[in-house]
Amino acid sequence: MREVEEQVLGALSPDYLLDCLEELVAIPTLSGGETPAQEAVAGRMREIGLGTDVWAIDFETLRSHPAYTAEIERDSGLGVVGSMGRGDGPTLILNGHVDVVEAGEPDRWTSPPFEARARGGRVYGRGTCDMKGGLCCALAVARAIADAGVDLQGTLQLQSVIGEEDGGAGTLATLVRGHTGQGAVVLEPTGLAIGPAHGGALGFRVTVPGLAAHGAFREEGVSPIEPFGRLVAGLRELEAERNRDVSDPLFADDALPFALAIGKVRSGIWASTVPESLEFEGRLGFPPGEDPEHARRAFEAAVSSASADDPWLARNPPVVEWSGAQFGAARTDPDSPVVRTLEAAFGEVTQTLPLVRGMRYGSDMRLLVAVGGIPTVHFGPGDVRDAHRPDENVLVEELITAARVVAVAALRFCGVAGG
């Protein structure tokens, strides 16, 4: 490892990283309410000395972009980008989102969800893993480079974005504004694995018709609840078929890389009434390289096939709608410079070989690749299994290791002036 890299690692402050995380977790950045956190991130960027671009996103115009998709319709929000370096070499983007999912039932948490609590070598709180922890790593890296007095030949660009959880509006707005680069690291939780690919996720809603009747005359109605079980069985068969014999080596070792999940079910208006309909929503996973329309048609065919043997549904077929976020899949060549640079930095910092694999979840990587044309990779602290559920947490050791790896990768990708 070169002397300048040792200097930057010596300047990297775990205390600063954890202080940043504590501040951001305390701001409940549910979708549509991210502005206070964006202002806090912009403030930290300015304190570091980054050139900072903060702007009000024009959602009216953004909605007309072909890549726009959202579950939350926003009228306002901030874009925040900080940059450092001479700009005479490659630009490396560090991308992280501030928005988080709902905390759910507070009683299921062992500590308040919007308070960062450290115990047992972990930090607990909503967003610690997904992905304020990764964003704080980026801030800590930029601060360490500045404190070490290192002048980058190229540019290190920090993108703090909103709306990732429901479609990626913030990253799309950032690209539309002209912030781009030659490589990008999306600091999503990968457990320190390097992820040059991720699956897509298509939001769906299926309405199963019934025939309402008074509960005392149940036999005169048609409940959609029993046929729902038949539909679920059919969709499980589709999921198994689509995950059999996966050819992409980045996903081949994963038992269920492209999951089909049902997350919401609603039915009925009164306990003693046969429901007149049932509605369920979820996400359909699909691999890089598959046309999303092909995946949608396969899903619709499975719903139709599962309905065919039911006399009621054969005459009154379920209605499939493609609603909410439509996350495309993405893949970057594992031999691209950003991937190889990150792999080498990981080996230098940890003295181990990195795990390189595809990620199951959708992310803003797809926008950086498809809209920005930027070779992009996932890399960050935390296990995504700990996200989106009570007691979300991240290992402190992983936060520090991730920041150290990214710091070395940034120095090598951007280059050091005079180095």
C-alpha positions, 0 to 999 in steps of 0.5 A: 500500500502506498504512503498516501493511502496509509495517510488517508487510512490514518485520517479516517475517523470511526468516531466521525462515521458513527456520529454521522450515522447517529445524526441521520438515523435520528431523522425519520426519512420516510419516503417524501420526507427526506429534505431535513436529512438532505440538508444535514448531508449537504451541511456535512459536505460543506464542512469537509470542503466539498464543492456542493450542489443542492437543488430543488428537484423538478418533479413535474419535468422528471415524471416525463422521463422514460426511466421515471417510476415511483410509488410515492408521488412527490411534489418537492425534494432536494438533490445533493451532490458533493465533489472534490478533486482537480477534475483532470482524471476519472470521476468516481461516484459514491452513491447513497440514499437517505430514504428508509422504509416504515419502521412497522410496529414499534413494540417489535423493536428492542430500541426506538427505531429512529435512535441509533443505539450501539450494543454488541458491536452493532448499531441498531436503528432504521436506516443503519443498514439500508443505507445511511451506514453506507452513505456515512462511509462515503462522507467519512472517506471524503473527510479523511482525504481532505484531512490528509491533505490529499489532492485528487487528480480526478474527481470523487463525487458523493451523491446523496439521493432520495426516493430509492426505496420507491423507484429511484427518483433522486438518482434519476434527477441527479443524472438528469442534472448532469452529474456523471462519471467513469465509475460508480459504487452504490453503497448498498448493504452487501456484507462487504461482497462486491456486486457487479449485478443485481436482479430487477423487481416489478411491482404487481397488483392482482385483484381476485373477484368474488361475489358478496353475500351475507355471512349467514348465506355464505353459500350464495356468495363466492369468496375470493379467499379460497381461490387466492390459495390456488393462485399462490400455489401457481405463482410458487411454481412459476418462481421455482421454474424461473429460478431453476438452472440459473446460468449467470455465474454471479447468481448461480450459487444463490438458491433463490436469486429472483424471488416472487414475493407477496407483501400485501393482502386485502379483502373484505369490508365486514366480518360477517360478509362474503368478500366481493374481492381480494387484492394482493400486491408484491414484487416479481424478481427477474435477472439481468438480460431478461426483457421486463415485458417477458417477465410480466407475460410469464406472470400473467400466464401463471395467474391465468393458468392457476385460474383456469380450473376454477369455474368462477375464476374461469368466467371472472378472471383476476385482473393483473396490474403492474403498479408501483416501482418497476426496478430494472435489472443491471449488470456491469462487466466484472472486468471493468476498471471500477470492479477491478479497482475495488477488488484490489483495494479490498485485498489490500485492506483486508488481506483476503479475497473478496466475494464477487456475486450478484445481488437479489435486490433492485437498486439505483445501480440500474439507473447509473448503468442504463441512464448514465452509462456508468459502470457501477458496482454494489459494495457496502456494510451490512446484511440486507436481510437485516433491512426492512424489518425490526431491529435493523442493524449494521456491524461497526466493524463492517462500517469501518472496513467498508470505508477503508476499502472505498478510501483506497479504491477512490485514491486509485481510481481517481488518482493522486495529483503529483503521485 
